[in-house]
Amino acid sequence: MVMQTDLNAPAHLQFEPMGPQGGSQGAPSDVVEFPSLREAVHWAMTNEAPAGMHAVIRTASGDVIDPGHLEEIWSSLQGP
């Protein structure tokens, strides 16, 4: 679960290869910094990831949010 303080704290987004590391999948992308986790989640959910990659976000507290949790957080930020 994401801490409430992380929602407005800086976050880092990076696209990482899907599946096992290595092989022809490629290396992770450069890290993109966002002023808040809210903005990073919004960007990850509204922009298409490069082929064979998925978004991973690191919060200010050090938690790593994988694609499965991105959907959950995105839904909670949208409200009822």
C-alpha positions as CSV (number, residue, x, y, z in Angstrom):
1,M,0.0,0.0,0.0
2,V,1.3,3.5,-0.9
3,M,1.7,5.8,2.0
4,Q,-0.4,9.0,1.8
5,T,2.8,11.2,2.1
6,D,4.1,9.6,-1.1
7,L,1.2,10.9,-3.2
8,N,2.5,14.4,-3.1
9,A,6.2,13.6,-2.9
10,P,8.6,13.2,-5.9
11,A,8.6,9.9,-7.7
12,H,10.7,8.3,-10.4
13,L,9.3,6.4,-13.4
14,Q,11.3,4.0,-15.5
15,F,10.3,1.6,-18.3
16,E,11.7,-1.9,-17.7
17,P,11.7,-5.0,-20.0
18,M,8.8,-7.4,-19.5
19,G,9.6,-11.0,-18.6
20,P,13.1,-12.3,-17.6
21,Q,16.0,-9.9,-17.5
22,G,18.6,-10.0,-20.3
23,G,18.2,-11.5,-23.7
24,S,17.0,-9.4,-26.6
25,Q,14.5,-7.5,-24.4
26,G,16.8,-4.5,-24.0
27,A,17.9,-2.4,-21.1
28,P,15.7,-0.2,-18.8
29,S,14.9,3.3,-20.0
30,D,16.3,6.5,-18.5
31,V,14.6,7.5,-15.2
32,V,12.1,10.3,-15.5
33,E,11.5,12.3,-12.3
34,F,8.0,13.7,-11.5
35,P,7.2,16.3,-8.8
36,S,4.6,13.9,-7.3
37,L,3.6,10.3,-7.3
38,R,0.1,11.4,-8.6
39,E,1.7,12.9,-11.7
40,A,3.9,9.9,-12.3
41,V,1.0,7.5,-12.1
42,H,-1.1,9.7,-14.3
43,W,1.7,9.8,-16.9
44,A,2.2,6.1,-16.7
45,M,-1.4,5.3,-17.2
46,T,-2.1,7.8,-20.0
47,N,1.0,7.2,-22.1
48,E,2.0,4.1,-24.0
49,A,5.1,2.2,-22.9
50,P,7.7,1.3,-25.5
51,A,7.2,-2.1,-27.1
52,G,8.2,-5.0,-24.7
53,M,8.4,-2.6,-21.7
54,H,6.3,-1.7,-18.7
55,A,6.3,1.3,-16.3
56,V,7.8,0.9,-12.8
57,I,7.6,3.8,-10.3
58,R,9.8,4.3,-7.2
59,T,8.2,6.4,-4.5
60,A,10.0,8.9,-2.2
61,S,9.8,6.4,0.6
62,G,11.6,3.8,-1.6
63,D,8.6,1.5,-2.5
64,V,8.5,0.1,-6.0
65,I,5.2,0.2,-7.7
66,D,4.9,-2.5,-10.4
67,P,2.3,-2.4,-13.3
68,G,-0.2,-4.5,-11.3
69,H,-0.3,-1.9,-8.5
70,L,-0.4,1.0,-10.9
71,E,-3.9,0.1,-12.0
72,E,-5.0,-0.1,-8.3
73,I,-3.5,3.3,-7.5
74,W,-4.8,4.9,-10.7
75,S,-8.4,3.7,-9.8
76,S,-8.1,5.1,-6.2
77,L,-6.9,8.5,-7.5
78,Q,-9.9,8.7,-9.9
79,G,-12.4,8.6,-7.1
80,P,-15.9,7.1,-7.2
